[in-house]
Amino acid sequence: MNFELTEEQTLIRDMVREFVENDVKPIAGEIDKEHRFPSESIAPMGELGLFGFNIDEAYGGSEADVLSYALATEEMAKVSAAHAMIMGSQCSLTGPIIQKYANEETKARLLPGVVSGEKIGCFCLSEPGAGCDAAGQQTTAVRQGDSYVINGSKLWITAAPQGAFYIVFAMTDKSKGVKGISAFLVERDNPGISIGLPEEKMGMNGSDTCSVSFSDCVVAESARLGAEGQGFSIAMETLDGGRLSCSAIALGIAQSALDATITYTKERIQFGKPIAANQGVQWMLVEMANQVDCARMLVYRAAAAKMAGGDYTREAAQAKLYASEAATYVTQKAVQLHGGMGYTKSYPVERLMREAKLTEIFEGTSEVQRMVIAKHILA
Ligand SMILES: Cc1cc2nc3c(=O)[nH]c(=O)nc-3n(C[C@H](O)[C@H](O)[C@H](O)COP(=O)(O)OP(=O)(O)OC[C@H]3O[C@@H](n4cnc5c(N)ncnc54)[C@H](O)[C@@H]3O)c2cc1C
């Protein structure tokens, strides 16, 4: 097994590291405090190719490999998990669905904008009654001649106010259960869409999360992505990539909290010596470092499994489960080892702790990841 990064992977990691240090770090705390979408970062991120992972060169994508994408996400999340979340929605959820399932005209029209960041996409699966049980879709798409009429409400939609298009999962035939769910592309100028106010979240405040409702929203048959009834399998296949992306976000958060804590415990003097000189503190740091390294192995393994081209559902779920729980553990210890300072906004660890918690919830909770992994190991 080769643990060395290629020259291209190293270049991409270092390029993102430099960009986040110069352009994202100065606003990371501010966008969290002000609950503000970082509009100023979108064009520069597009220019660097950060929305072009997983998209073909023909549409402006970078065609860099999956591990490069994981490395870029990790670097971004070290400094701003909200930026990494915007990147993830674009590169691992909406862009790939358009690329794989839209017709040529739509791809040529939308994908260059996805890559540049001018067209932000939104993944609309969750509903008030369909969270972990995503198969319980209540949104309907009723065929009328060569159109579909969509009605229903989606919840928790990332970047909904900024969205140029929405990938909407809806029931086309309830009698068929999950095989009656289809996917649709609904563009922002389509009449019948309304966006709710952003949720007041615990963290990831630079990324807006809103409800999106569809009321007699008419789309052409050509807006259907994939075959009728293929929607649920498109959603699940896409979420494998999404979970890999979430695991890299969690890894970045955890690494950042560990780095900050090593620095702080070496500098903070109590009882006449740095607090890091105490064995009790060292053992906490060791446990944190071990969890970060184990998470990294699982994230990179999932990236390698995706690159190999086969099924990587189990690897993605294991990476997401472990890395997200590690991020929560490591950030909580980071706050603890910063003492009172950890509980203030003077240091980034309290933000990291709030950001980490989301990684255990979105794109399938830890309990859902356990269900997925159990199904695979018991098969
Ligand atoms: C900030 C944020 C951004 C999001 N972005 C998007 C997005 O862009 N698009 C989108 O479609 N969705 C998005 N989501 C939704 C997210 O994927 C859901 O919140 C998640 O899937 C959980 O669904 P729920 O909140 O309804 O929880 P519920 O399904 O109500 O679950 C509540 C609790 O019960 C547990 N539970 C449920 N069923 C079982 C079971 N059978 N066994 C054991 N435990 C169980 C869960 O694990 C959880 O702990 C986002 C959510 C958040 C918070």
The ligand as an SDF file (V2000), in Angstrom:
LIG
                    3D

 53 58  0  0  0  0  0  0  0  0999 V2000
  -27.2920   22.0240    8.2370 C   0  0  0  0  0  0  0  0  0  0  0  0
  -27.9980   20.9500    7.4900 C   0  0  0  0  0  0  0  0  0  0  0  0
  -27.8820   20.8880    6.1010 C   0  0  0  0  0  0  0  0  0  0  0  0
  -28.5830   19.9240    5.3760 C   0  0  0  0  0  0  0  0  0  0  0  0
  -28.5300   19.9390    4.0080 N   0  0  0  0  0  0  0  0  0  0  0  0
  -29.3790   19.1340    3.3010 C   0  0  0  0  0  0  0  0  0  0  0  0
  -29.5010   19.2640    1.8730 C   0  0  0  0  0  0  0  0  0  0  0  0
  -28.8340   20.1060    1.2300 O   0  0  0  0  0  0  0  0  0  0  0  0
  -30.3850   18.4680    1.2360 N   0  0  0  0  0  0  0  0  0  0  0  0
  -31.1530   17.5470    1.8850 C   0  0  0  0  0  0  0  0  0  0  0  0
  -31.9210   16.8600    1.2270 O   0  0  0  0  0  0  0  0  0  0  0  0
  -31.0530   17.3940    3.2380 N   0  0  0  0  0  0  0  0  0  0  0  0
  -30.1960   18.1700    3.9590 C   0  0  0  0  0  0  0  0  0  0  0  0
  -30.1140   18.0400    5.3310 N   0  0  0  0  0  0  0  0  0  0  0  0
  -30.9840   17.0750    6.0230 C   0  0  0  0  0  0  0  0  0  0  0  0
  -30.2430   15.9370    6.7060 C   0  0  0  0  0  0  0  0  0  0  0  0
  -29.7420   15.0460    5.7510 O   0  0  0  0  0  0  0  0  0  0  0  0
  -31.2380   15.3100    7.7080 C   0  0  0  0  0  0  0  0  0  0  0  0
  -31.3490   16.2180    8.7900 O   0  0  0  0  0  0  0  0  0  0  0  0
  -30.7930   13.9510    8.1800 C   0  0  0  0  0  0  0  0  0  0  0  0
  -30.8830   13.0260    7.1340 O   0  0  0  0  0  0  0  0  0  0  0  0
  -31.6290   13.4560    9.3740 C   0  0  0  0  0  0  0  0  0  0  0  0
  -33.0050   13.5770    9.1430 O   0  0  0  0  0  0  0  0  0  0  0  0
  -33.9230   14.2750   10.2620 P   0  0  0  0  0  0  0  0  0  0  0  0
  -33.2970   15.5660   10.6210 O   0  0  0  0  0  0  0  0  0  0  0  0
  -35.3080   14.3010    9.7880 O   0  0  0  0  0  0  0  0  0  0  0  0
  -33.8010   13.3100   11.5350 O   0  0  0  0  0  0  0  0  0  0  0  0
  -34.7790   12.1050   11.9300 P   0  0  0  0  0  0  0  0  0  0  0  0
  -34.9230   11.1790   10.7660 O   0  0  0  0  0  0  0  0  0  0  0  0
  -36.0080   12.6630   12.5480 O   0  0  0  0  0  0  0  0  0  0  0  0
  -33.9250   11.3640   13.0610 O   0  0  0  0  0  0  0  0  0  0  0  0
  -33.8510   11.8290   14.3950 C   0  0  0  0  0  0  0  0  0  0  0  0
  -32.9350   10.8810   15.1870 C   0  0  0  0  0  0  0  0  0  0  0  0
  -33.4590    9.5420   15.1700 O   0  0  0  0  0  0  0  0  0  0  0  0
  -32.4770    8.6530   14.6980 C   0  0  0  0  0  0  0  0  0  0  0  0
  -33.1220    7.5750   13.9390 N   0  0  0  0  0  0  0  0  0  0  0  0
  -34.0680    7.6940   12.9760 C   0  0  0  0  0  0  0  0  0  0  0  0
  -34.4340    6.4740   12.5280 N   0  0  0  0  0  0  0  0  0  0  0  0
  -33.6910    5.5740   13.2050 C   0  0  0  0  0  0  0  0  0  0  0  0
  -33.5850    4.1500   13.1930 C   0  0  0  0  0  0  0  0  0  0  0  0
  -34.3200    3.3940   12.3580 N   0  0  0  0  0  0  0  0  0  0  0  0
  -32.7120    3.5640   14.0320 N   0  0  0  0  0  0  0  0  0  0  0  0
  -31.9490    4.2990   14.8820 C   0  0  0  0  0  0  0  0  0  0  0  0
  -32.0040    5.6520   14.9500 N   0  0  0  0  0  0  0  0  0  0  0  0
  -32.8500    6.2760   14.1150 C   0  0  0  0  0  0  0  0  0  0  0  0
  -31.5810    9.5200   13.8020 C   0  0  0  0  0  0  0  0  0  0  0  0
  -30.3220    8.9250   13.5830 O   0  0  0  0  0  0  0  0  0  0  0  0
  -31.5190   10.7970   14.6160 C   0  0  0  0  0  0  0  0  0  0  0  0
  -30.5770   10.6430   15.6310 O   0  0  0  0  0  0  0  0  0  0  0  0
  -29.3760   18.9680    6.0710 C   0  0  0  0  0  0  0  0  0  0  0  0
  -29.4730   19.0130    7.4600 C   0  0  0  0  0  0  0  0  0  0  0  0
  -28.8200   19.9930    8.1660 C   0  0  0  0  0  0  0  0  0  0  0  0
  -28.9940   20.0390    9.6690 C   0  0  0  0  0  0  0  0  0  0  0  0
  1  2  1  0
  2  3  1  0
  2 52  2  0
  3  4  2  0
  4  5  1  0
  4 50  1  0
  5  6  2  0
  6  7  1  0
  6 13  1  0
  7  8  2  0
  7  9  1  0
  9 10  1  0
 10 11  2  0
 10 12  1  0
 12 13  2  0
 13 14  1  0
 14 15  1  0
 14 50  1  0
 15 16  1  0
 16 17  1  0
 16 18  1  0
 18 19  1  0
 18 20  1  0
 20 21  1  0
 20 22  1  0
 22 23  1  0
 23 24  1  0
 24 25  2  0
 24 26  1  0
 24 27  1  0
 27 28  1  0
 28 29  2  0
 28 30  1  0
 28 31  1  0
 31 32  1  0
 32 33  1  0
 33 34  1  0
 33 48  1  0
 34 35  1  0
 35 36  1  0
 35 46  1  0
 36 37  1  0
 36 45  1  0
 37 38  2  0
 38 39  1  0
 39 40  1  0
 39 45  2  0
 40 41  1  0
 40 42  2  0
 42 43  1  0
 43 44  2  0
 44 45  1  0
 46 47  1  0
 46 48  1  0
 48 49  1  0
 50 51  2  0
 51 52  1  0
 52 53  1  0
M  END
$$$$
